[in-house]
Amino acid sequence: MNRRDAVIALLPVGAAPLGASAQQAAKKPTLGLLALASGTMNNEFWDRTLKGLGWAEGQNISIKRANAEGRLDRLAALAADLVLDPVDVIFTFGPEASIAAARATKTIPIVFLGPAFPVEQGLVDSYARPGRNVTGVAWNSAYVKQLEFVKQIAPRATRVAHFHLPTSLLKVDGGDYRGLLPQVE
């Protein structure tokens, strides 16, 4: 047996550990849910939604829920915990949770639902090209549309009240977005 034949004969023996390690079970993806209030983490909704997409919690996906129970001061720590676990993606509910997640990580993908002004609040670079690790659904056009509905329903109305939480206008780099009132006016 020449040297080349010996190498070819031993190749499967040396490759066995490589093949064995490739057979390890794939890691289940982990979804992190971050919210200021518990009502947004409806388990039945998530079970139905994920099932419709082919995911089942505990079978092919893990979910870590982080709920601040209405306490804004807890969001930063909860976001940091999700980053340290780590999760594969963070889904945030509302502007406060989105800001906390964006402050906690620049690498884990974040999908938000609810911030009204994601560009102005520093979550994304633009609507067309969000950039960074953050994307989602914004509600800023809803203000104008709501006022259009009011005008249709009550054409004689001359005054309209608008309520919002001051924390909903936080910015990633600190401070808060002040452009809401001019838009509503």
C-alpha positions, 0 to 999 in steps of 0.5 A: 500500500502506498502513502496515498492509499493509506491516507485515503483509507484513514480519511474516514476514520479521521472524519468520523468525529467531524461527522459526529459533531455535525449530527448534534441537534440544532439549537432552538431559536429564542424569541424575547418579548419585552413590554412595559405592561402585561396585557400586551403579552397575551399567550393565546395570541402568541400561540395562534400567531406562531402556530400559523407561522409553523412555530410551536413554543417548546418544540421548535422555538423558545420564548422568554417573556420580560414584562415590566408590569407597568414600571418604566424603571424595570425595562432597562434591566429586563432588556439587559437580561434578554441580551445576556441570555441571549435571545435571537430576536427581541420583539418589543411592544410600545415605544418604551420597551423599544427604546430600552431594547435599542439601548441594550443591544446594537447586535441582536435584531429588534422588531418593534410594534408601537413607537409613533416616531421611530426615526425621530426617536433614534430607533431607525435611520429612515422608514425606507432603510431602517439600518442598524438592528431595529425595524418594525411598525410605527403609528405616526401616520395614525394621528393625522388619520384619526383627526380626519375621522374626527372631521368626518364624524363631527365636522363642526368640532372646533376643539380636539383633546389628545392624550399621550404618555410622556414616556412614549416619546423617549429617544434612544440617545436620551431626552424626548421627542418634542415634535408630536404637538406640532404634528397634531396641531 
